[in-house]
């Protein structure tokens, strides 16, 4: 039984986006291992409070991530 944890910064993704992550990750696991795995694939989206996540010694906030998303658009 696969268990996939996705950690995201709180306030960045909508409920619908998180549900889409769960669906797509489950679909990917099924694509790799077969349809029998669908019913036993667990996917959890865990939100980390803004400012409690760091990269390279610098804290990362929801605003930082949203600015990065805007640059990629």
Backbone as a chain_set.jsonl record, in Angstrom:
{"seq": "XXXXXXXXXXXXXXXXXXXXXXXXXXXXXXXXXXXXXXXXXXXXXXXXXXXXXXXXXXXXXXXXXXXXXXXXX", "coords": {"N": [[0.84, -1.167, 0.0], [0.882, 2.019, -1.085], [1.915, 5.101, 0.374], [1.726, 8.43, 0.009], [3.026, 11.498, 0.786], [2.391, 14.893, 0.455], [3.806, 17.91, 0.891], [2.934, 21.199, 1.433], [2.956, 24.799, 1.435], [0.869, 26.477, 3.621], [-2.046, 28.148, 2.522], [-1.409, 28.566, -0.115], [-2.408, 26.838, -2.105], [-5.644, 26.068, -3.406], [-8.593, 24.349, -2.139], [-9.662, 22.788, -4.198], [-7.423, 22.553, -5.889], [-5.728, 21.044, -4.265], [-7.227, 18.699, -4.058], [-7.076, 17.918, -6.715], [-4.322, 17.382, -6.893], [-4.208, 15.083, -5.282], [-5.789, 13.296, -6.781], [-4.327, 13.157, -9.216], [-1.807, 12.189, -8.376], [-2.554, 9.71, -7.331], [-3.576, 8.543, -9.703], [-1.169, 8.407, -11.131], [0.321, 6.568, -9.591], [-1.273, 4.303, -10.008], [-0.95, 4.029, -12.749], [1.699, 3.217, -12.814], [1.788, 0.87, -11.227], [-0.588, -0.553, -11.617], [-4.187, -1.023, -11.827], [-5.262, -2.334, -9.607], [-4.067, -1.199, -7.444], [-5.305, 1.199, -6.881], [-7.355, 1.358, -4.871], [-5.92, 1.134, -2.538], [-4.073, 3.106, -2.371], [-2.767, 5.725, -0.666], [-2.919, 9.192, -0.312], [-1.731, 12.088, 1.074], [-2.171, 15.493, 1.772], [-0.277, 17.779, 3.293], [-0.255, 20.715, 5.106], [2.053, 23.261, 5.747], [2.712, 25.832, 7.983], [2.913, 29.176, 6.808], [6.083, 30.641, 6.521], [7.297, 28.778, 8.137], [8.891, 27.116, 6.75], [11.833, 26.402, 5.032], [14.386, 27.19, 2.636], [17.635, 26.778, 1.686], [18.482, 28.058, 4.002], [16.873, 30.254, 4.201], [13.704, 31.533, 5.121], [10.507, 30.615, 3.794], [7.577, 31.956, 2.525], [3.977, 31.982, 2.003], [3.466, 34.121, 0.329], [5.91, 34.391, -1.003], [5.917, 32.025, -2.537], [3.657, 32.405, -4.119], [4.53, 34.595, -5.607], [6.592, 33.379, -7.056], [5.039, 31.602, -8.552], [3.645, 33.422, -10.135], [5.698, 34.447, -11.708], [6.24, 32.287, -13.296], [4.092, 32.176, -14.933]], "CA": [[0.0, 0.0, 0.0], [1.679, 3.242, -1.131], [1.505, 6.294, 1.116], [2.432, 9.571, -0.562], [2.793, 12.756, 1.494], [2.723, 16.104, -0.28], [3.892, 19.024, 1.837], [2.791, 22.5, 0.782], [2.827, 25.919, 2.358], [-0.528, 26.836, 3.859], [-2.546, 29.361, 1.895], [-0.959, 28.698, -1.498], [-3.268, 26.057, -2.989], [-7.057, 25.979, -3.045], [-9.08, 23.004, -1.844], [-9.786, 22.086, -5.484], [-6.076, 22.224, -6.366], [-5.223, 19.947, -3.439], [-7.956, 17.506, -4.486], [-6.506, 17.556, -8.009], [-3.036, 16.746, -6.597], [-4.492, 13.736, -4.781], [-6.258, 12.492, -7.913], [-3.259, 12.931, -10.191], [-0.784, 11.325, -7.785], [-3.15, 8.374, -7.309], [-3.579, 8.061, -11.084], [0.206, 8.079, -11.5], [0.674, 5.309, -8.933], [-2.009, 3.255, -10.698], [-0.291, 3.871, -14.043], [2.95, 2.497, -12.59], [1.631, -0.438, -10.572], [-1.809, -1.251, -12.011], [-5.47, -0.561, -11.276], [-5.524, -2.946, -8.297], [-3.468, -0.359, -6.405], [-6.094, 2.416, -6.651], [-8.077, 1.335, -3.595], [-5.026, 1.098, -1.379], [-3.099, 4.2, -2.483], [-3.076, 6.832, 0.226], [-2.225, 10.44, -0.609], [-2.062, 13.103, 2.072], [-1.625, 16.83, 1.552], [-0.02, 18.379, 4.606], [0.078, 22.132, 4.988], [3.007, 23.812, 6.699], [2.424, 27.257, 8.169], [3.753, 30.126, 6.088], [7.203, 31.099, 7.33], [7.884, 27.658, 8.866], [9.514, 26.287, 5.715], [13.019, 27.113, 4.596], [15.233, 26.681, 1.566], [18.934, 27.442, 1.712], [18.615, 28.881, 5.192], [15.923, 31.367, 4.153], [12.317, 31.102, 5.279], [9.665, 30.75, 2.611], [6.2, 32.249, 2.909], [2.979, 31.817, 0.947], [3.649, 35.232, -0.602], [7.068, 34.036, -1.834], [5.528, 30.99, -3.483], [2.734, 33.016, -5.086], [5.351, 35.421, -6.504], [7.258, 32.444, -7.959], [4.014, 31.122, -9.479], [3.346, 34.514, -11.064], [6.821, 34.553, -12.639], [6.159, 31.159, -14.208], [2.901, 32.293, -15.805]], "C": [[0.892, 1.239, 0.0], [1.062, 4.348, -0.267], [2.365, 7.438, 0.601], [2.038, 10.812, 0.233], [3.251, 13.901, 0.61], [2.693, 17.243, 0.736], [3.842, 20.326, 1.044], [2.683, 23.582, 1.846], [1.352, 26.325, 2.42], [-0.879, 28.139, 3.151], [-2.122, 29.548, 0.454], [-1.951, 28.028, -2.45], [-4.7, 26.032, -2.476], [-7.419, 24.529, -2.72], [-9.16, 22.187, -3.136], [-8.421, 21.688, -6.033], [-5.483, 21.058, -5.576], [-5.929, 18.638, -3.8], [-7.415, 17.006, -5.821], [-5.14, 16.884, -7.833], [-3.254, 15.292, -6.186], [-4.906, 12.821, -5.925], [-5.113, 12.151, -8.86], [-2.146, 12.036, -9.638], [-1.302, 9.887, -7.714], [-3.142, 7.772, -8.705], [-2.18, 7.648, -11.537], [0.648, 6.764, -10.86], [-0.013, 4.136, -9.624], [-1.386, 2.982, -12.066], [0.987, 3.039, -13.907], [2.695, 1.055, -12.15], [0.356, -1.193, -10.936], [-3.03, -0.805, -11.222], [-5.763, -1.134, -9.889], [-4.99, -2.088, -7.153], [-4.339, 0.847, -6.035], [-6.719, 2.442, -5.254], [-7.204, 1.334, -2.358], [-3.928, 2.162, -1.448], [-3.57, 5.369, -1.624], [-2.26, 8.041, -0.211], [-2.694, 11.464, 0.418], [-1.404, 14.419, 1.678], [-1.502, 17.476, 2.929], [0.407, 19.825, 4.401], [1.003, 22.548, 6.128], [2.738, 25.313, 6.792], [3.424, 28.114, 7.393], [4.844, 30.64, 7.018], [7.873, 29.998, 8.132], [8.534, 26.655, 7.923], [10.732, 27.058, 5.25], [13.75, 26.402, 3.483], [16.528, 27.476, 1.614], [19.118, 28.38, 2.885], [17.682, 30.072, 5.247], [14.506, 30.834, 4.317], [11.521, 31.425, 4.018], [8.231, 30.953, 3.071], [5.271, 31.969, 1.728], [3.148, 32.914, -0.1], [4.83, 34.973, -1.539], [6.68, 33.047, -2.931], [4.592, 31.564, -4.555], [3.494, 33.909, -6.075], [6.088, 34.54, -7.504], [6.273, 31.908, -9.004], [3.708, 32.174, -10.535], [4.447, 34.673, -12.094], [6.761, 33.447, -13.683], [4.997, 31.243, -15.171], [3.2, 33.048, -17.067]], "O": [[1.589, 1.491, 0.983], [-0.159, 4.497, -0.199], [3.587, 7.417, 0.741], [0.856, 11.138, 0.34], [4.362, 13.884, 0.08], [1.665, 17.499, 1.363], [4.611, 20.525, 0.104], [2.361, 23.311, 3.002], [0.691, 26.491, 1.394], [-0.114, 29.103, 3.175], [-2.435, 30.573, -0.153], [-2.295, 28.595, -3.488], [-4.941, 25.982, -1.27], [-6.65, 23.607, -2.991], [-8.766, 21.021, -3.158], [-8.275, 20.598, -6.585], [-4.819, 20.191, -6.143], [-5.294, 17.585, -3.843], [-7.31, 15.798, -6.033], [-4.827, 15.926, -8.54], [-2.577, 14.387, -6.675], [-4.424, 11.693, -6.024], [-4.949, 10.998, -9.257], [-1.603, 11.208, -10.37], [-0.561, 8.948, -8.007], [-2.747, 6.62, -8.881], [-2.023, 6.653, -12.246], [1.281, 5.938, -11.516], [0.599, 3.085, -9.808], [-1.305, 1.831, -12.493], [1.313, 2.248, -14.792], [3.327, 0.129, -12.658], [0.229, -2.369, -10.594], [-2.924, -0.285, -10.111], [-6.437, -0.491, -9.083], [-5.423, -2.242, -6.011], [-4.133, 1.453, -4.983], [-6.618, 3.442, -4.543], [-7.7, 1.515, -1.246], [-2.97, 2.123, -0.677], [-4.647, 5.924, -1.844], [-1.057, 7.933, -0.451], [-3.892, 11.677, 0.605], [-0.233, 14.454, 1.301], [-2.493, 17.687, 3.629], [1.314, 20.117, 3.622], [0.772, 22.235, 7.296], [2.556, 25.978, 5.772], [4.616, 27.811, 7.335], [4.575, 31.025, 8.156], [8.911, 30.236, 8.75], [8.701, 25.484, 8.265], [10.655, 28.276, 5.09], [13.738, 25.174, 3.392], [16.512, 28.707, 1.587], [19.826, 29.382, 2.782], [17.689, 30.824, 6.222], [14.145, 29.813, 3.732], [11.821, 32.369, 3.287], [7.731, 30.204, 3.911], [5.722, 31.75, 0.603], [2.987, 32.658, -1.293], [4.766, 35.294, -2.726], [7.058, 33.203, -4.092], [4.719, 31.251, -5.738], [3.138, 33.97, -7.251], [6.205, 34.902, -8.675], [6.611, 31.774, -10.18], [3.53, 31.843, -11.707], [4.164, 35.002, -13.246], [7.181, 33.642, -14.823], [4.921, 30.468, -16.125], [2.313, 33.233, -17.9]]}, "num_chains": 1, "name": "protein.A"}
